[in-house]
Amino acid sequence: MENRLFALQRHLPELLTLESLMHQGERWIRAQKVHEVDVHDQKLPMWVLEMGSRNPRAPVIGFFGGVHGVERIGTQILLSWLHSLIHRLPWDDALNQRLQQVRLVFMPMINPGGIWNRTRCNPNRVDLMRNAPVDADEPVPFLVGGHRISNRLPWYRGKRGEEMQPEAQAVINVVRDKILSAPFAMTLDCHSGFGRRDRIWCCYAHTRKPIPHLADVYALKKMYAENYPHHHPYLIEPQSVNYTTHGDLWDFLYKESLCLHPQNTFLPFTLEMGSWLWVRKNPRQMLDFFGYFNPIISHRHHRVLRQHLPLFEFLTAATTHWHHWQPLPHQRPAVLKAAIDHWFPASTE
């Protein structure tokens, strides 16, 4: 036990924090171990936590993080959110009432082996966010868009025809089992490393075509701006506005939802924290590869851990009361046109 604690304190303190929160919140948390990763004589668990309603028809919001091992700030902000929920539940009647109406699913550490090794990929040197069987319908950026050249290069997709990596398959299974069957569901996958702005991306990554639920995304964007006029300056947009990729897990799951659950609404989002801003403010971070993806200075790290909690609160409330803001059938054509004009102006010319 002492050896395990020492090893985790050195390489994976986030797992110790998660296990501590699971113990503190055992009254409200339903925990399931969905996979174990073997790294350096350690078995690192992949945990899925559920809170809230057990009603199979309740709306669901899922929070995911740690897909890329070097982007551990994504795991850390989800642990911060989980900490807040657990410590509010003993006294916050409003939160308890909300959790009777909605189910929360947490998968905060998808790639524990990558976090341990301080690598983007998993221990098999595969990029989990390039690993799904989805090919882009147009050329993608060299290497960055996903490739099958060699696992010695970053953004490696894995060999063609092979099964998905177990960590990626675990995400697929969790979303299938716990999220896609809900009448309304939303997910937020937390990353870092692109640009100097914090972005909230929606599908697609494999094509520049708008998703069928673009009107819903636009309605949510407008509602957030109206309700939080001085919110943290997120740039909300489809990922393909920036670049396209092969193998995106959320594209795969979204397409599956359209096929198997066409009557439901599933909105997967990615929070892409702009780590270039942290580097610009503290150029010494460039001396450490890990510093390109995570805030290093203590006060900046603490700020990041708290500044996204209002977003998580908003998305949870929006999921709970989705009937009140989702565009009605007669509103959809106008909302969709406004969304396309906003994000895809070239397609209307």
C-alpha positions as CSV (number, residue, x, y, z in Angstrom):
1,M,0.0,0.0,0.0
2,E,2.8,2.4,0.9
3,N,4.5,1.7,-2.4
4,R,1.3,2.4,-4.3
5,L,0.6,5.7,-2.4
6,F,4.2,6.9,-3.0
7,A,4.0,6.0,-6.7
8,L,0.6,7.8,-7.1
9,Q,1.7,10.9,-5.2
10,R,4.6,11.1,-7.6
11,H,3.0,10.2,-10.9
12,L,-0.8,10.4,-10.6
13,P,-2.0,12.4,-7.6
14,E,-5.2,13.1,-9.5
15,L,-6.2,9.4,-8.9
16,L,-5.7,9.9,-5.1
17,T,-7.9,13.0,-5.2
18,L,-10.6,11.1,-7.2
19,E,-10.6,8.2,-4.8
20,S,-10.8,10.6,-1.8
21,L,-13.8,12.3,-3.4
22,M,-15.4,9.0,-4.1
23,H,-15.1,8.2,-0.4
24,Q,-16.4,11.6,0.8
25,G,-19.3,11.4,-1.6
26,E,-20.2,7.7,-1.3
27,R,-23.7,8.7,-0.1
28,W,-24.5,10.2,-3.5
29,I,-22.0,8.6,-5.9
30,R,-22.5,5.4,-7.8
31,A,-19.1,4.2,-8.9
32,Q,-18.1,1.6,-11.5
33,K,-14.6,0.5,-12.6
34,V,-14.8,0.0,-16.4
35,H,-11.2,-0.9,-17.2
36,E,-7.7,-1.1,-15.7
37,V,-4.5,0.0,-17.4
38,D,-1.2,-1.7,-16.5
39,V,1.7,0.7,-16.2
40,H,5.0,0.1,-14.5
41,D,3.6,-2.7,-12.2
42,Q,0.6,-0.5,-11.3
43,K,-3.0,-1.2,-12.2
44,L,-4.6,2.1,-12.9
45,P,-8.4,2.1,-12.8
46,M,-10.8,3.9,-15.2
47,W,-13.7,5.0,-13.0
48,V,-17.2,6.1,-14.1
49,L,-19.2,8.0,-11.5
50,E,-22.9,8.7,-11.6
51,M,-25.0,11.1,-9.5
52,G,-28.6,12.1,-9.5
53,S,-31.7,10.6,-11.0
54,R,-32.0,6.9,-11.7
55,N,-35.0,7.4,-14.0
56,P,-34.0,6.0,-17.4
57,R,-35.9,8.9,-19.1
58,A,-34.1,11.6,-17.2
59,P,-31.9,13.9,-19.2
60,V,-28.1,13.2,-18.8
61,I,-25.0,15.3,-18.8
62,G,-21.6,13.7,-19.0
63,F,-18.2,15.2,-18.0
64,F,-15.1,13.7,-19.6
65,G,-11.4,14.4,-19.2
66,G,-7.9,13.1,-19.4
67,V,-8.1,11.7,-22.9
68,H,-4.6,13.1,-23.6
69,G,-2.1,12.4,-20.8
70,V,-0.2,15.7,-21.1
71,E,-3.5,17.7,-20.7
72,R,-4.1,16.8,-17.1
73,I,-5.7,20.2,-16.4
74,G,-8.8,18.7,-18.0
75,T,-9.0,16.0,-15.3
76,Q,-8.2,18.5,-12.6
77,I,-11.0,20.9,-13.4
78,L,-13.5,18.0,-13.4
79,L,-12.2,17.0,-9.9
80,S,-12.7,20.6,-8.9
81,W,-16.4,20.5,-10.1
82,L,-16.9,17.1,-8.4
83,H,-15.5,18.5,-5.2
84,S,-17.9,21.4,-5.3
85,L,-20.9,19.2,-5.9
86,I,-20.0,16.7,-3.1
87,H,-19.5,19.5,-0.5
88,R,-22.7,21.3,-1.4
89,L,-25.0,18.3,-1.3
90,P,-25.2,18.1,2.6
91,W,-26.7,21.6,2.8
92,D,-27.9,22.7,-0.7
93,D,-31.6,21.8,-1.1
94,A,-31.8,23.3,-4.5
95,L,-28.9,21.1,-5.8
96,N,-30.5,18.0,-4.3
97,Q,-33.8,18.9,-6.0
98,R,-32.0,19.4,-9.3
99,L,-30.3,16.0,-9.0
100,Q,-33.7,14.4,-8.7
101,Q,-34.4,15.6,-12.3
102,V,-31.1,15.0,-14.1
103,R,-28.3,12.4,-14.1
104,L,-24.6,13.4,-14.1
105,V,-22.0,11.0,-15.4
106,F,-18.3,11.6,-14.8
107,M,-15.3,10.0,-16.5
108,P,-12.5,12.3,-15.4
109,M,-9.5,10.1,-16.2
110,I,-9.8,8.3,-19.5
111,N,-6.1,7.8,-20.1
112,P,-4.5,7.2,-16.7
113,G,-1.5,5.5,-18.4
114,G,-0.9,8.5,-20.5
115,I,-1.1,10.8,-17.5
116,W,1.3,8.6,-15.6
117,N,3.8,8.6,-18.5
118,R,3.3,12.3,-19.3
119,T,2.4,11.5,-22.9
120,R,-0.4,12.5,-25.2
121,C,-1.1,8.9,-26.3
122,N,-2.0,5.9,-24.2
123,P,0.7,3.3,-23.2
124,N,0.3,1.6,-26.7
125,R,1.3,5.0,-28.3
126,V,-2.1,5.5,-29.8
127,D,-3.9,8.9,-29.7
128,L,-7.3,8.0,-28.3
129,M,-9.0,11.0,-29.9
130,R,-7.8,9.8,-33.4
131,N,-8.7,6.1,-32.7
132,A,-12.4,5.8,-33.7
133,P,-13.3,4.3,-37.1
134,V,-14.3,7.6,-38.7
135,D,-12.4,9.0,-41.7
136,A,-12.4,12.6,-42.7
137,D,-14.2,13.3,-46.0
138,E,-11.4,15.8,-47.1
139,P,-7.7,16.2,-46.5
140,V,-6.6,16.8,-42.9
141,P,-3.6,18.6,-41.5
142,F,-0.4,16.5,-41.8
143,L,0.1,14.3,-38.7
144,V,-2.2,16.5,-36.5
145,G,-5.3,15.3,-38.3
146,G,-4.4,11.7,-37.5
147,H,-2.3,9.2,-39.4
148,R,-1.2,5.5,-39.6
149,I,2.5,6.1,-40.4
150,S,4.1,5.0,-37.1
151,N,3.3,5.0,-33.4
152,R,6.6,6.8,-32.9
153,L,4.9,10.0,-34.2
154,P,2.2,11.9,-32.3
155,W,-1.5,11.7,-33.3
156,Y,-1.1,8.1,-34.4
157,R,-4.5,6.5,-35.1
158,G,-3.6,2.8,-34.8
159,K,-3.4,0.2,-37.5
160,R,-6.2,0.0,-40.0
161,G,-8.7,-2.7,-39.1
162,E,-7.6,-3.1,-35.5
163,E,-10.1,-2.8,-32.7
164,M,-10.2,0.5,-30.9
165,Q,-7.9,0.9,-27.9
166,P,-9.5,-0.4,-24.6
167,E,-9.6,3.1,-23.2
168,A,-11.4,4.4,-26.2
169,Q,-13.8,1.4,-26.3
170,A,-14.5,2.0,-22.6
171,V,-15.7,5.6,-23.4
172,I,-17.8,4.3,-26.3
173,N,-19.4,1.7,-24.0
174,V,-20.1,4.2,-21.2
175,V,-21.8,6.7,-23.5
176,R,-23.8,3.9,-25.1
177,D,-24.9,2.4,-21.8
178,K,-25.5,5.6,-19.8
179,I,-26.1,8.5,-22.1
180,L,-27.4,7.9,-25.6
181,S,-30.7,6.4,-24.5
182,A,-31.7,9.6,-22.7
183,P,-34.3,11.8,-24.5
184,F,-31.8,14.7,-24.1
185,A,-28.1,14.3,-23.4
186,M,-25.1,16.6,-23.5
187,T,-21.4,15.8,-22.9
188,L,-18.4,18.0,-22.3
189,D,-14.9,16.6,-22.9
190,C,-12.1,18.8,-21.4
191,H,-8.9,19.4,-23.2
192,S,-6.1,22.0,-23.5
193,G,-3.5,23.1,-26.0
194,F,-5.1,25.0,-28.9
195,G,-4.7,28.8,-29.3
196,R,-5.0,31.7,-26.9
197,R,-8.8,31.5,-26.4
198,D,-10.9,29.0,-24.5
199,R,-13.1,27.3,-27.1
200,I,-16.2,25.2,-26.8
201,W,-16.4,23.0,-29.9
202,C,-19.3,21.0,-31.2
203,C,-19.2,18.3,-33.9
204,Y,-18.1,17.7,-36.5
205,A,-14.4,17.1,-36.6
206,H,-14.3,14.8,-39.7
207,T,-16.3,17.1,-42.1
208,R,-17.0,20.8,-42.6
209,K,-20.7,20.0,-43.0
210,P,-23.0,21.3,-40.3
211,I,-24.4,18.7,-37.9
212,P,-28.2,18.1,-37.9
213,H,-28.5,19.6,-34.4
214,L,-26.8,22.9,-35.3
215,A,-29.9,24.8,-34.4
216,D,-29.8,23.4,-30.9
217,V,-26.2,24.3,-30.5
218,Y,-26.9,27.9,-31.7
219,A,-29.9,28.2,-29.3
220,L,-27.7,27.1,-26.4
221,K,-25.0,29.6,-27.4
222,K,-27.4,32.5,-27.5
223,M,-29.0,31.5,-24.2
224,Y,-25.6,31.4,-22.5
225,A,-24.7,34.8,-23.8
226,E,-28.1,36.3,-22.8
227,N,-27.9,34.8,-19.3
228,Y,-24.3,35.4,-18.6
229,P,-23.5,38.7,-20.5
230,H,-20.1,39.0,-18.8
231,H,-19.2,35.3,-18.9
232,H,-15.7,34.0,-19.4
233,P,-15.0,34.8,-23.1
234,Y,-15.5,31.3,-24.7
235,L,-15.4,31.0,-28.4
236,I,-18.3,28.7,-29.2
237,E,-18.1,27.1,-32.7
238,P,-17.9,23.8,-34.6
239,Q,-14.5,22.2,-34.5
240,S,-14.3,22.0,-38.3
241,V,-14.1,25.8,-38.5
242,N,-10.5,25.4,-37.3
243,Y,-9.4,22.0,-38.7
244,T,-10.6,18.6,-39.5
245,T,-9.4,15.2,-38.2
246,H,-9.8,11.5,-38.6
247,G,-10.9,9.2,-35.8
248,D,-12.8,11.6,-33.5
249,L,-14.6,9.6,-30.7
250,W,-17.4,12.2,-30.4
251,D,-18.1,12.2,-34.1
252,F,-18.4,8.4,-34.0
253,L,-20.8,8.5,-31.1
254,Y,-22.9,11.4,-32.5
255,K,-23.3,9.5,-35.8
256,E,-24.3,6.4,-33.9
257,S,-26.9,8.4,-31.9
258,L,-28.4,9.7,-35.1
259,C,-28.7,6.2,-36.4
260,L,-29.8,4.3,-33.3
261,H,-31.7,7.0,-31.4
262,P,-33.0,9.4,-34.0
263,Q,-35.8,10.5,-31.6
264,N,-33.3,11.7,-29.0
265,T,-31.0,14.7,-28.9
266,F,-27.3,14.2,-28.1
267,L,-25.0,17.2,-28.1
268,P,-21.3,16.4,-27.6
269,F,-19.1,19.4,-26.8
270,T,-15.3,19.8,-26.3
271,L,-13.9,22.4,-24.0
272,E,-10.5,23.3,-25.5
273,M,-8.6,25.5,-23.0
274,G,-6.2,27.9,-24.8
275,S,-2.9,27.0,-23.2
276,W,-0.9,29.3,-25.5
277,L,-2.1,32.1,-23.3
278,W,-0.5,30.5,-20.3
279,V,2.7,30.1,-22.2
280,R,2.6,33.7,-23.5
281,K,2.3,35.0,-19.9
282,N,5.0,32.7,-18.6
283,P,7.5,31.8,-21.4
284,R,9.5,29.8,-19.0
285,Q,6.9,27.1,-19.4
286,M,8.4,26.3,-22.8
287,L,11.4,24.7,-21.0
288,D,9.1,21.8,-20.0
289,F,6.9,20.1,-22.6
290,F,4.3,19.6,-19.9
291,G,4.1,23.4,-19.6
292,Y,2.7,23.7,-23.1
293,F,-0.6,22.2,-22.0
294,N,-1.1,23.1,-18.3
295,P,-0.9,26.3,-16.2
296,I,2.3,26.0,-14.0
297,I,2.2,29.2,-11.9
298,S,0.1,28.5,-8.7
299,H,-2.3,31.5,-8.9
300,R,-3.0,30.8,-12.6
301,H,-3.6,27.1,-11.9
302,H,-6.1,28.0,-9.2
303,R,-7.9,30.5,-11.5
304,V,-8.4,27.8,-14.2
305,L,-9.7,25.4,-11.6
306,R,-12.5,27.8,-10.7
307,Q,-13.3,29.8,-13.8
308,H,-15.1,27.0,-15.7
309,L,-17.5,26.1,-12.8
310,P,-20.1,28.6,-13.9
311,L,-20.1,26.9,-17.4
312,F,-20.6,23.5,-15.8
313,E,-23.5,24.9,-13.7
314,F,-25.1,26.4,-16.8
315,L,-24.8,23.2,-18.9
316,T,-26.2,21.1,-16.0
317,A,-29.2,23.5,-15.7
318,A,-29.7,23.6,-19.5
319,T,-29.7,19.8,-19.6
320,T,-32.2,19.6,-16.7
321,H,-34.6,22.1,-18.4
322,W,-34.0,21.3,-22.0
323,H,-37.7,21.4,-22.9
324,H,-37.7,25.2,-22.2
325,W,-35.0,26.3,-24.6
326,Q,-34.7,23.7,-27.4
327,P,-36.1,25.2,-30.6
328,L,-39.7,24.1,-31.5
329,P,-40.4,22.6,-34.9
330,H,-41.8,25.8,-36.3
331,Q,-38.7,27.7,-35.0
332,R,-36.1,25.4,-36.3
333,P,-35.8,26.7,-39.9
334,A,-35.1,30.3,-38.8
335,V,-32.7,29.2,-36.0
336,L,-30.8,26.9,-38.4
337,K,-30.5,29.7,-40.9
338,A,-29.1,32.0,-38.3
339,A,-26.6,29.3,-37.2
340,I,-25.4,28.7,-40.7
341,D,-25.0,32.4,-41.4
342,H,-23.0,32.7,-38.2
343,W,-20.7,29.7,-38.5
344,F,-20.8,28.8,-42.2
345,P,-21.2,32.0,-44.2
346,A,-19.3,30.7,-47.2
347,S,-21.9,27.9,-47.7
348,T,-24.7,30.5,-48.1
349,E,-22.9,32.6,-50.7
